[in-house]
């Protein structure tokens, strides 16, 4: 009889504690780090060289992952187009935030591995209208040279928060490229602007929850 009572007490205790333990295991972490913290696209032809050809202009697309300590890892694609050359390829970089209200400044550095192209005039000829002699010009013989390039860049990015999860982005980037194709045009400065979308903040706003920017300092420190 005593064993039956002990068994009943044990069963009752287990029935009370087990659901609480299961709920504790199933409850998600209070603060999670999203895989994609930001997706940023920028047009980088502000103040750039005029393109003497029918070519796409300079741009950058970056997907970022933020760590709790503020360090940002970036993967993306960059195209740097100049008057007669361009370099483009996959990029990887690091940056750190300096925040002041809605404004965030991000100094960083990046590497690029990709392709290079240059349009070179291999020597043409001058021409003139033989009938009227009123028109003349130069007929070049362009030759496209293609190759590979590795680049290193320094950047200073700026984000201004417009809405929950949406920011205006701008940047200044200084790049240096390797490769024989770009031997006469290795350095370039890219200035541009675009938009940065923070998916986690957008979802929070749609659910009526405070975004990471709006959360109290104590919550941010807990992350």
LOBAGU-605938 format. One record per atom (N, C-alpha, C, O, CB): atom name; x, y, z. Coordinates in steps of 0.2 Angstrom, whole numbers. Atoms other than C-alpha are relative to their C-alpha. Glycine has a CB too. Example, Ala and Ser with C-alpha at 12.3 -4.5 7.8 and 13.67 -1.06 7.14 Angstrom:
BEGIN
   atomo       u       v       w
       N       4      -6       0
      CA      62     -22      39
       C       4       6       0
       O       9       5       3
      CB      -5       0       6
       N      -4      -6      -1
      CA      68      -5      36
       C      -4       5       3
       O      -1      11       4
      CB       2       2      -7
***
This chain:
BEGIN
   atomo       u       v       w
       N       4      -6       0
      CA       0       0       0
       C       4       6       0
       O       3      11      -4
      CB      -5       0       6
       N      -4      -6       0
      CA      14      12       4
       C       4       1      -6
       O       4       7      -8
      CB       5      -1       6
       N      -4      -1       6
      CA      23       8     -12
       C      -5       3      -5
       O      -3       7      -9
      CB       2      -7      -3
       N       5      -3       4
      CA       6      12     -21
       C       0       8       1
       O      -1      11      -4
      CB      -6      -3       1
       N       1      -7      -2
      CA       5      29     -12
       C       6       4      -3
       O       6       9      -6
      CB       0       1       7
       N      -6      -3       3
      CA      23      33     -17
       C       0       0      -7
       O       2       5     -10
      CB       7      -4       3
       N       1       0       8
      CA      20      28     -35
       C      -4       5      -2
       O      -3       9      -7
      CB      -2      -7      -2
       N       5      -5       2
      CA       5      39     -35
       C       3       7       1
       O       2      11      -4
      CB      -6      -1       4
       N      -3      -7      -1
      CA      14      54     -28
       C       5       1      -5
       O       6       7      -8
      CB       4       0       7
       N      -5      -1       5
      CA      29      51     -40
       C      -4       2      -7
       O      -1       6     -11
      CB       4      -6      -1
       N       3      -1       6
      CA      17      50     -55
       C      -3       7       0
       O      -3      11      -5
      CB      -6      -5      -1
       N       2      -7       0
      CA       8      66     -49
       C       5       6      -1
       O       4      10      -5
      CB      -4       1       6
       N      -5      -4       0
      CA      24      75     -47
       C       3       1      -7
       O       4       6     -10
      CB       6      -1       4
       N      -3       0       7
      CA      30      70     -65
       C      -5       3      -4
       O      -3       7      -9
      CB       1      -7      -2
       N       5      -3       4
      CA      13      75     -72
       C       0       8       0
       O      -2      11      -4
      CB      -7      -3       1
       N       0      -7      -1
      CA      15      93     -65
       C       7       3      -3
       O       6       8      -6
      CB       0       1       7
       N      -7      -2       2
      CA      34      95     -69
       C       1      -1      -7
       O       5       3     -11
      CB       5      -3       4
       N      -2       2       7
      CA      35      87     -86
       C      -3       5      -5
       O       1       7      -9
      CB      -3      -7      -2
       N       2      -5       5
      CA      24      99     -96
       C       4       7       1
       O       6      10      -5
      CB      -7       2       1
       N      -4      -6       0
      CA      34     114     -89
       C       7      -1      -3
       O       9       4      -6
      CB       1       2       8
       N      -6       1       3
      CA      50     106     -94
       C       0       0      -7
       O       4       2     -11
      CB       3      -7       3
       N       0       1       7
      CA      44     102    -111
       C      -1       7      -3
       O       2       9      -8
      CB      -6      -4      -2
       N       1      -6       2
      CA      38     120    -113
       C       6       4       0
       O       8       8      -4
      CB      -6       4       4
       N      -7      -4      -1
      CA      55     127    -107
       C       4      -2      -6
       O       8       2      -8
      CB       3      -2       7
       N      -4       2       5
      CA      63     116    -120
       C      -2       3      -7
       O       2       4     -11
      CB       1      -7       0
       N       2      -3       6
      CA      52     122    -134
       C       0       7      -1
       O      -1      10      -6
      CB      -7      -3      -1
       N       0      -7       1
      CA      52     140    -130
       C       6       3      -3
       O      12       1      -1
      CB       0       3       7
       N      -5      -2       3
      CA      63     149    -142
       C       5       5       4
       O       2       8       9
      CB      -2       4      -7
       N      -4      -4      -4
      CA      78     159    -136
       C      -3       8      -1
       O      -6      10      -6
      CB       7       0      -3
       N       3      -7       0
      CA      73     177    -131
       C       3       5      -5
       O       0       9      -8
      CB       1       3       7
       N      -3      -4       5
      CA      86     185    -142
       C       4      -5      -5
       O       9      -8      -3
      CB       5       5       3
       N      -4       4       5
      CA      92     177    -158
       C       3       4      -5
       O       1      10      -6
      CB      -5      -5      -4
       N      -3      -4       5
      CA     104     183    -171
       C      -2      -2      -7
       O      -1      -8      -9
      CB       8      -1       1
       N       2       2       6
      CA      97     183    -188
       C       5      -1      -5
       O      11       2      -5
      CB      -5       6      -3
       N      -6       1       4
      CA     107     176    -202
       C       1       5      -5
       O       7       7      -6
      CB      -2      -7      -5
       N      -1      -5       5
      CA     103     190    -214
       C      -2       7       4
       O      -8       8       5
      CB      -4      -1      -6
       N       2      -7      -4
      CA     104     207    -204
       C      -2       5      -5
       O      -6       9      -3
      CB       6       2       4
       N       2      -6       4
      CA     103     218    -219
       C       2      -2      -7
       O       7      -6      -9
      CB       4       6       2
       N      -1       1       7
      CA     102     218    -238
       C       1       7      -3
       O      -4      11      -3
      CB      -5      -5      -4
       N      -1      -6       2
      CA     110     233    -246
       C       2       0      -7
       O       6      -3     -10
      CB       5       4       4
       N      -2      -1       7
      CA     110     239    -264
       C       2       7      -1
       O      -2      12       1
      CB      -6      -2      -5
       N      -2      -7       1
      CA     119     255    -270
       C       3       1      -7
       O       6      -4     -10
      CB       6       1       5
       N      -2      -3       6
      CA     122     264    -286
       C       7       4       1
       O       6       8       5
      CB      -5       4      -4
       N      -7      -3      -2
      CA     141     269    -286
       C       3       4      -5
       O       9       5      -6
      CB       4      -5       2
       N      -3      -4       5
      CA     143     280    -301
       C       0       8       1
       O       1      12      -3
      CB      -4      -1      -7
       N       0      -7      -2
      CA     141     297    -292
       C       7       3      -1
       O      12       0       2
      CB      -3       1       7
       N      -6      -3       1
      CA     155     308    -298
       C       5      -5      -4
       O      11      -3      -4
      CB       3       2       6
       N      -4       5       4
      CA     162     293    -308
       C       2       2      -7
       O      -1       7      -9
      CB      -3      -7       0
       N      -2      -1       7
      CA     171     293    -325
       C      -6      -1      -5
       O     -10      -5      -4
      CB       6      -4      -2
       N       5       1       5
      CA     160     295    -340
       C       2      -6      -4
       O       8      -7      -6
      CB      -1       7      -5
       N      -1       6       4
      CA     158     279    -349
       C       0       1      -7
       O      -5       3     -10
      CB      -5      -6       2
       N       0      -1       7
      CA     164     279    -367
       C      -2      -6      -4
       O       1      -7      -9
      CB       7       2      -2
       N       2       6       3
      CA     155     264    -371
       C      -7      -2       3
       O      -9       1       8
      CB       5      -6       1
       N       6       2      -2
      CA     138     255    -369
       C       1      -5       5
       O       2     -11       4
      CB      -5      -3      -6
       N      -2       5      -5
      CA     141     247    -352
       C      -4       2       6
       O      -6       7       7
      CB       8       0       2
       N       3      -1      -7
      CA     133     244    -335
       C       4       5       4
       O      10       4       4
      CB      -2      -6       3
       N      -3      -4      -5
      CA     137     257    -322
       C       2      -3       6
       O       1      -9       7
      CB      -4       6       2
       N      -2       3      -6
      CA     145     254    -305
       C      -5      -1       5
       O     -10       3       6
      CB       6       5       3
       N       5       1      -5
      CA     135     246    -292
       C       3      -5       5
       O       8      -8       4
      CB      -7      -3      -3
       N      -2       5      -5
      CA     136     235    -276
       C      -6      -3       3
       O     -11       1       4
      CB       5       3       5
       N       6       4      -4
      CA     124     222    -268
       C       4      -4       5
       O       8      -8       4
      CB      -4      -4      -5
       N      -4       3      -6
      CA     129     216    -251
       C      -6      -3       5
       O     -11       0       6
      CB       4       5       4
       N       4       3      -5
      CA     121     204    -239
       C       4      -1       6
       O      10      -3       6
      CB      -3      -8      -2
       N      -4       0      -6
      CA     126     206    -221
       C      -2      -4       6
       O      -8      -5       6
      CB       1       8       2
       N       1       4      -6
      CA     127     196    -205
       C       3       4       6
       O       9       4       6
      CB       2      -7       0
       N      -2      -4      -6
      CA     128     206    -188
       C       1      -5       6
       O      -3      -9       7
      CB      -4       5       1
       N      -1       4      -6
      CA     136     198    -173
       C      -2       4       6
       O      -3      10       5
      CB       8      -2       1
       N       2      -4      -6
      CA     130     203    -155
       C       5       5       2
       O       3      10       5
      CB      -1      -5       6
       N      -4      -5      -2
      CA     146     213    -153
       C       1       5      -5
       O       5      10      -4
      CB       7      -3       1
       N       1      -6       5
      CA     142     224    -168
       C       4      -2      -6
       O       3       2     -11
      CB       3       6       3
       N      -4       1       6
      CA     155     216    -180
       C      -5      -3      -6
       O      -9      -7      -4
      CB       5      -5       2
       N       4       2       5
      CA     147     214    -197
       C       4      -4      -6
       O       9      -1      -8
      CB      -4       6      -3
       N      -4       3       5
      CA     152     201    -210
       C      -5       1      -6
       O     -11       1      -6
      CB       0      -8       2
       N       4      -2       6
      CA     147     205    -228
       C       2      -4      -6
       O       8      -5      -7
      CB       2       8      -2
       N      -1       3       6
      CA     146     195    -244
       C      -4       4      -5
       O     -10       6      -4
      CB      -2      -8       0
       N       4      -4       5
      CA     141     203    -260
       C       3       0      -7
       O       7      -5      -9
      CB       0       7       2
       N      -2      -1       7
      CA     144     208    -278
       C       2       7      -2
       O      -2      12       0
      CB      -5      -3      -5
       N      -2      -7       1
      CA     153     224    -284
       C       2       0      -8
       O       5      -4     -11
      CB       6       2       4
       N      -2      -1       7
      CA     155     231    -302
       C       3       8       1
       O       0      12       3
      CB      -5       0      -5
       N      -4      -7       0
      CA     168     246    -304
       C       1       1      -7
       O       5      -2     -10
      CB       6       0       4
       N      -1      -2       7
      CA     166     254    -321
       C       3       6      -1
       O       1      11       2
      CB      -7       0      -4
       N      -3      -6       2
      CA     177     267    -328
       C       0       1      -7
       O      -4      -2     -11
      CB       8      -1       2
       N       1      -3       7
      CA     179     276    -345
       C       2      -6      -5
       O      -2      -7      -9
      CB       5       5      -1
       N      -1       5       5
      CA     187     261    -354
       C       2      -7       4
       O       4     -12       0
      CB       6       2      -4
       N      -2       6      -4
      CA     190     248    -340
       C      -6      -2       5
       O     -10       3       7
      CB       6       0       4
       N       4       2      -6
      CA     179     238    -327
       C       3      -6       3
       O       6     -10       0
      CB      -7      -1      -3
       N      -2       6      -4
      CA     182     226    -313
       C      -7      -2       4
       O     -10       2       6
      CB       6       1       5
       N       6       3      -4
      CA     168     215    -305
       C       1      -7       2
       O       5     -10       0
      CB      -6       1      -5
       N      -1       7      -3
      CA     167     200    -294
       C      -4       0       6
       O      -7       4       9
      CB       7      -2       0
       N       3       1      -6
      CA     162     193    -278
       C       4       3       6
       O      10       4       5
      CB       0      -8       2
       N      -3      -3      -5
      CA     166     202    -262
       C      -1      -3       7
       O      -6      -6       8
      CB      -2       8       0
       N       1       2      -7
      CA     169     198    -244
       C       3       6       5
       O       8       8       3
      CB       3      -7       2
       N      -3      -5      -4
      CA     171     211    -230
       C      -2       0       7
       O      -6      -4       9
      CB      -2       7      -3
       N       2      -1      -7
      CA     170     217    -212
       C      -1       7       1
       O       2      11      -2
      CB       6      -3       5
       N       1      -7      -2
      CA     164     233    -204
       C      -3       0       7
       O      -5      -5      10
      CB      -5       3      -5
       N       2      -1      -7
      CA     160     240    -187
       C      -5       6       0
       O      -4      11      -4
      CB       6       1       5
       N       4      -6       0
      CA     146     252    -183
       C       2       5       5
       O       4       4      11
      CB      -7      -2       2
       N      -1      -5      -4
      CA     147     269    -175
       C      -7       4       0
       O      -9       7      -5
      CB       6       5      -2
       N       7      -2       0
      CA     129     274    -170
       C      -1       6       4
       O       2       8       9
      CB      -5      -6       3
       N       2      -7      -3
      CA     121     291    -166
       C      -7       1      -2
       O      -9       4      -7
      CB       4       6      -2
       N       7      -1       1
      CA     102     290    -165
       C      -2      -4      -7
       O      -1     -10      -7
      CB      -2       7      -1
       N       2       3       7
      CA      95     286    -183
       C       6      -1      -5
       O       6      -4     -10
      CB      -5       4      -3
       N      -6       0       4
      CA     113     288    -190
       C       4      -5       2
       O       6      -6       8
      CB       3       7       0
       N      -5       5      -1
      CA     125     274    -192
       C       6       0      -5
       O       4       1     -11
      CB      -3      -7       0
       N      -6       0       4
      CA     143     275    -199
       C       3      -6       1
       O       4      -9       6
      CB       4       6       2
       N      -3       7       0
      CA     151     259    -204
       C       7       1      -4
       O       7       0     -10
      CB      -4      -5      -3
       N      -6       1       3
      CA     170     260    -208
       C       1      -8      -1
       O       0     -12       3
      CB       6       3       4
       N      -2       8       1
      CA     176     243    -216
       C       5      -1      -5
       O       8       4      -8
      CB      -7      -3      -2
       N      -5       2       6
      CA     187     234    -228
       C      -3      -6      -3
       O      -7     -10       0
      CB       7      -2       3
       N       3       5       4
      CA     183     222    -242
       C       6      -3      -4
       O      11       0      -6
      CB      -6       2      -4
       N      -4       3       5
      CA     191     210    -254
       C      -4      -2      -6
       O     -10      -4      -5
      CB       4      -7       3
       N       4       2       6
      CA     186     206    -272
       C       4      -5      -4
       O      10      -5      -4
      CB      -2       6      -4
       N      -2       5       5
      CA     189     191    -283
       C      -4       0      -6
       O     -10      -2      -5
      CB       1      -7       3
       N       4       0       6
      CA     183     192    -301
       C       3       1      -6
       O       9      -1      -7
      CB      -5       6       1
       N      -2      -1       7
      CA     185     198    -319
       C       2       7      -1
       O      -1      11       2
      CB      -5      -3      -5
       N      -2      -7       2
      CA     193     213    -327
       C       0       0      -8
       O       1      -5     -11
      CB       7       2       2
       N       1      -1       7
      CA     190     220    -344
       C       3       7      -2
       O       2      12       2
      CB      -7      -1      -3
       N      -3      -6       2
      CA     199     234    -354
       C      -1       1      -7
       O       0      -4     -11
      CB       7       1       2
       N       0      -1       8
      CA     195     242    -371
       C       6       4      -2
       O       7      10       0
      CB      -7       4      -1
       N      -6      -4       2
      CA     211     247    -379
       C       0       1      -8
       O      -2      -3     -12
      CB       6      -5       1
       N       0      -2       7
      CA     213     256    -396
       C       7      -2      -2
       O      12       0       0
      CB      -1       8      -1
       N      -6       3       3
      CA     226     246    -406
       C       2       4      -6
       O       6       1     -10
      CB      -1      -7      -2
       N      -2      -4       5
      CA     228     260    -418
       C      -5       0      -6
       O      -7      -5      -9
      CB       7      -3      -3
       N       5      -1       5
      CA     216     267    -431
       C       2       5      -5
       O       8       5      -7
      CB      -7       3       3
       N      -2      -4       5
      CA     216     280    -444
       C      -5       6       0
       O     -11       6       2
      CB       0      -3      -7
       N       4      -6       1
      CA     210     298    -448
       C      -3       0      -7
       O      -1      -3     -11
      CB       4       6       1
       N       4       0       6
      CA     197     300    -461
       C      -3       7      -2
       O      -4      11       3
      CB      -5      -5       0
       N       3      -7       2
      CA     190     315    -471
       C      -5      -2      -6
       O      -4      -6     -10
      CB       5       5      -2
       N       5       1       5
      CA     175     316    -483
       C       4       2      -7
       O       5       8      -7
      CB      -7       4       1
       N      -3      -1       6
      CA     183     315    -500
       C      -3       5      -5
       O       0       8      -9
      CB       2      -6      -4
       N       4      -4       5
      CA     169     324    -509
       C       0       8       2
       O       1      12      -2
      CB      -7      -2       0
       N       1      -7      -2
      CA     166     340    -498
       C       6       2       4
       O       7       8       5
      CB      -6       0       4
       N      -5      -1      -5
      CA     181     339    -486
       C      -2       4       6
       O       2       8       9
      CB       6       4      -4
       N       3      -3      -6
      CA     170     346    -473
       C      -1      -4       6
       O      -2      -1      12
      CB      -7       3      -2
       N       0       5      -6
      CA     169     331    -462
       C       6      -4       1
       O       9      -6      -4
      CB      -6      -4      -1
       N      -6       4      -1
      CA     183     322    -454
       C      -1      -3       7
       O      -5      -1      11
      CB       7       4       0
       N       0       4      -7
      CA     186     310    -439
       C       5      -5       1
       O      10      -5      -3
      CB      -7      -3       0
       N      -5       5      -1
      CA     195     296    -432
       C      -3      -7       1
       O      -8      -7       5
      CB       5       2       6
       N       3       6       0
      CA     191     278    -434
       C       5      -5       4
       O      10      -7       2
      CB      -1      -3      -7
       N      -4       5      -4
      CA     198     267    -420
       C      -1      -7      -1
       O      -5      -9      -4
      CB      -1       2       8
       N       1       7       1
      CA     201     249    -419
       C       0      -3       7
       O       6      -5      10
      CB       6      -3      -4
       N       0       2      -7
      CA     196     244    -401
       C       1      -8       0
       O      -2     -11      -4
      CB      -7       2       3
       N      -1       7      -1
      CA     201     228    -394
       C      -1      -2       7
       O       2       2      12
      CB       7      -3      -2
       N       1       2      -7
      CA     194     220    -378
       C       5      -5       3
       O       6     -10       0
      CB      -7      -2       1
       N      -4       4      -4
      CA     206     213    -366
       C      -3      -3       6
       O      -6       2      10
      CB       7       3       2
       N       3       3      -6
      CA     200     201    -353
       C       5      -4       5
       O       9      -7       2
      CB      -6      -5      -2
       N      -4       4      -5
      CA     207     193    -337
       C      -3       0       6
       O      -9       1       7
      CB       7       4       0
       N       2       1      -7
      CA     206     190    -319
       C       3       6       4
       O       8       9       3
      CB       1      -7       3
       N      -2      -6      -5
      CA     208     203    -304
       C      -1      -2       7
       O      -6      -5       8
      CB      -2       6      -2
       N       1       0      -7
      CA     210     203    -286
       C       0       7       3
       O       5      11       1
      CB       5      -5       4
       N       0      -7      -2
      CA     205     219    -277
       C       0       0       8
       O      -3      -4      11
      CB      -6       3      -3
       N       1      -2      -8
      CA     206     227    -259
       C      -3       7       0
       O      -1      11      -3
      CB       7      -1       3
       N       4      -7       0
      CA     195     241    -254
       C      -1       2       8
       O      -2      -2      12
      CB      -6       0      -3
       N       2      -3      -6
      CA     192     253    -239
       C      -6       3      -1
       O      -7       6      -7
      CB       6       4       3
       N       6      -3       1
      CA     175     260    -236
       C      -2       3       6
       O       0       2      11
      CB      -5      -5      -2
       N       3      -4      -5
      CA     165     272    -226
       C      -7       0      -2
       O      -9       4      -6
      CB       3       7       1
       N       8       0       1
      CA     146     268    -226
       C      -4       4       5
       O      -2       5      11
      CB      -2      -7      -1
       N       5      -3      -4
      CA     132     278    -219
       C      -7      -2      -1
       O      -9      -3      -7
      CB       1       8      -1
       N       7       2       0
      CA     115     273    -215
       C      -5       5       4
       O      -3       6      10
      CB      -2      -7       3
       N       5      -4      -4
      CA     100     284    -210
       C      -6      -3       0
       O      -9      -5      -5
      CB       0       7      -3
       N       6       4      -1
      CA      85     275    -203
       C      -6       5      -2
       O      -7      10       0
      CB      -1      -2       7
       N       6      -4       3
      CA      69     281    -213
       C      -6      -3       4
       O     -10       0       7
      CB       0      -1      -7
       N       6       3      -3
      CA      56     268    -207
       C       3      -7       4
       O       9      -8       4
      CB      -5      -2      -6
       N      -2       6      -3
      CA      56     252    -197
       C       3      -5      -5
       O       0      -8      -9
      CB      -6      -3       4
       N      -3       4       4
      CA      69     241    -206
       C       2       2      -7
       O       5      -1     -11
      CB      -5      -6      -1
       N      -2      -3       6
      CA      72     253    -220
       C       5       6       1
       O       3      10       5
      CB      -6       2      -4
       N      -5      -5      -1
      CA      87     264    -221
       C       3       3      -7
       O       3      -1     -12
      CB       6      -2       4
       N      -4      -3       6
      CA      95     276    -234
       C       7      -1       1
       O      10       0       6
      CB      -2       8       0
       N      -7       2       0
      CA     112     270    -238
       C       5       5      -5
       O       2       6     -10
      CB       1      -7      -1
       N      -4      -4       5
      CA     127     280    -245
       C       7      -3       2
       O       8      -5       8
      CB       0       7       1
       N      -7       2      -1
      CA     146     276    -246
       C       5       3      -4
       O       4       6     -10
      CB       0      -8       0
       N      -6      -2       4
      CA     163     281    -252
       C       5      -6       1
       O       6      -9       6
      CB       3       6       3
       N      -4       6       0
      CA     174     266    -257
       C       7       2      -4
       O       6       4     -10
      CB      -4      -6      -3
       N      -7       0       4
      CA     193     266    -262
       C       2      -7      -1
       O       4     -10       3
      CB       5       5       4
       N      -2       7       2
      CA     198     251    -272
       C       6       0      -4
       O       8       5      -7
      CB      -6      -3      -4
       N      -6       1       4
      CA     214     245    -279
       C       0      -7      -3
       O      -1     -12       1
      CB       7       1       5
       N       1       6       4
      CA     214     231    -292
       C       7      -3      -3
       O      11       1      -5
      CB      -5       0      -5
       N      -6       3       3
      CA     228     219    -298
       C      -2      -3      -7
       O      -8      -2      -9
      CB       3      -6       5
       N       1       3       7
      CA     230     210    -315
       C       3       4      -5
       O       3      10      -5
      CB      -7      -1      -1
       N      -3      -3       6
      CA     239     214    -331
       C      -5       4      -4
       O      -3       9      -7
      CB       3      -5      -4
       N       5      -4       4
      CA     222     220    -339
       C      -1       7       2
       O      -2      11      -1
      CB      -6      -4       0
       N       1      -6      -3
      CA     221     234    -327
       C       6       4       2
       O       6       8       7
      CB      -5      -1       6
       N      -6      -3      -3
      CA     239     239    -325
       C       0       7      -1
       O       4      11       2
      CB       6      -3      -4
       N       0      -8       1
      CA     236     257    -332
       C      -6       3       4
       O      -7       9       4
      CB       0       1      -7
       N       6      -3      -4
      CA     220     259    -321
       C      -2      -4       6
       O      -8      -7       6
      CB      -6       0      -5
       N       1       5      -5
      CA     222     250    -305
       C      -5       3       6
       O      -9      -1       9
      CB       6      -2       3
       N       4      -3      -6
      CA     214     262    -292
       C      -6       4      -3
       O      -7       7      -8
      CB       5       6       3
       N       6      -4       2
      CA     197     269    -292
       C      -4       2       7
       O      -4      -2      12
      CB      -5      -4      -4
       N       4      -3      -6
      CA     185     279    -280
       C      -7      -1      -2
       O      -9       2      -7
      CB       2       7       2
       N       7       1       2
      CA     167     274    -280
       C      -4       4       6
       O      -3       3      12
      CB      -2      -7       0
       N       4      -4      -5
      CA     154     286    -272
       C      -7      -2      -2
       O      -9      -1      -8
      CB       1       7       0
       N       7       2       2
      CA     135     281    -272
       C      -5       0       6
       O      -3       2      12
      CB       0      -6      -3
       N       5       0      -5
      CA     119     279    -263
       C      -5      -5      -2
       O      -5      -8      -8
      CB      -4       7       1
       N       5       6       1
      CA     105     266    -261
       C      -5      -1       6
       O      -6       4      10
      CB       3      -6      -2
       N       4       2      -5
      CA      94     257    -249
       C       2      -6       4
       O       5     -10       1
      CB      -8      -1      -2
       N      -2       6      -4
      CA      97     245    -235
       C      -6      -2       4
       O     -10       1       7
      CB       5       2       6
       N       6       3      -3
      CA      83     233    -229
       C       2      -5       5
       O       7      -9       4
      CB      -4      -4      -5
       N      -2       4      -6
      CA      84     225    -212
       C      -6      -5       1
       O     -11      -3       4
      CB       1       4       7
       N       6       5      -1
      CA      72     209    -213
       C      -2      -1       7
       O      -8      -1       8
      CB       2      -6      -3
       N       2       1      -6
      CA      72     206    -195
       C      -4       5       3
       O      -9       4       6
      CB       6      -2       5
       N       4      -5      -2
      CA      66     223    -191
       C      -7       1      -3
       O     -11       3       0
      CB       4       7       0
       N       6       0       4
      CA      53     223    -205
       C      -5      -5       3
       O     -11      -3       4
      CB       2      -2      -7
       N       4       5      -2
      CA      46     207    -198
       C      -3       2       7
       O      -9       1       9
      CB       3      -7       1
       N       2      -2      -7
      CA      46     214    -180
       C      -6       6      -1
       O     -11       6       3
      CB       6       3       4
       N       4      -6       1
      CA      37     230    -186
       C      -7      -3      -2
       O     -12       0       0
      CB       2       5      -5
       N       6       3       2
      CA      24     220    -195
       C      -4      -4       5
       O     -10      -4       5
      CB       1      -5      -6
       N       3       3      -6
      CA      20     210    -179
       C      -1       5       5
       O      -4       2      11
      CB       5      -6       2
       N       1      -5      -5
      CA      19     226    -169
       C       5       0       6
       O       3       2      11
      CB      -7      -1       3
       N      -5       1      -6
      CA      35     222    -159
       C       5       6      -1
       O       6       8      -7
      CB       3      -7       0
       N      -5      -5       1
      CA      49     235    -156
       C       6      -3      -4
       O       7      -9      -3
      CB       2       2       7
       N      -5       2       4
      CA      63     234    -168
       C       6       0       4
       O       6       2      10
      CB       1       4      -6
       N      -6       0      -3
      CA      81     231    -163
       C       2       7       2
       O       5       8       8
      CB       6      -3      -4
       N      -2      -7      -2
      CA      84     250    -163
       C      -4       3       5
       O      -2       7       9
      CB      -1       4      -7
       N       4      -2      -5
      CA      69     253    -152
       C       0      -3       6
       O      -3      -1      11
      CB      -7       0      -3
       N      -1       4      -6
      CA      73     240    -139
       C       4       4       5
       O       8       8       3
      CB       2      -7      -1
       N      -4      -3      -5
      CA      79     246    -122
       C       7      -2       0
       O       9      -8      -3
      CB      -3      -1       7
       N      -8       2       0
      CA      98     246    -119
       C       1      -6       4
       O       5     -10       2
      CB       3       6       3
       N      -1       6      -4
      CA      96     232    -106
       C      -1      -6      -5
       O       2     -11      -4
      CB      -5       0       6
       N       2       5       5
      CA      88     221    -120
       C       6      -1      -5
       O       8      -7      -6
      CB      -6       1      -4
       N      -5       0       5
      CA     102     225    -132
       C       6      -3       3
       O      10      -7       0
      CB       2       7      -3
       N      -6       3      -4
      CA     115     221    -119
       C       0      -8       1
       O       5     -11       1
      CB       2       3       6
       N       1       7      -1
      CA     107     204    -116
       C       2      -4      -6
       O       3     -10      -6
      CB      -7      -1       2
       N      -1       4       6
      CA     110     199    -134
       C       8      -1      -1
       O      10      -4      -6
      CB      -2       4      -6
***
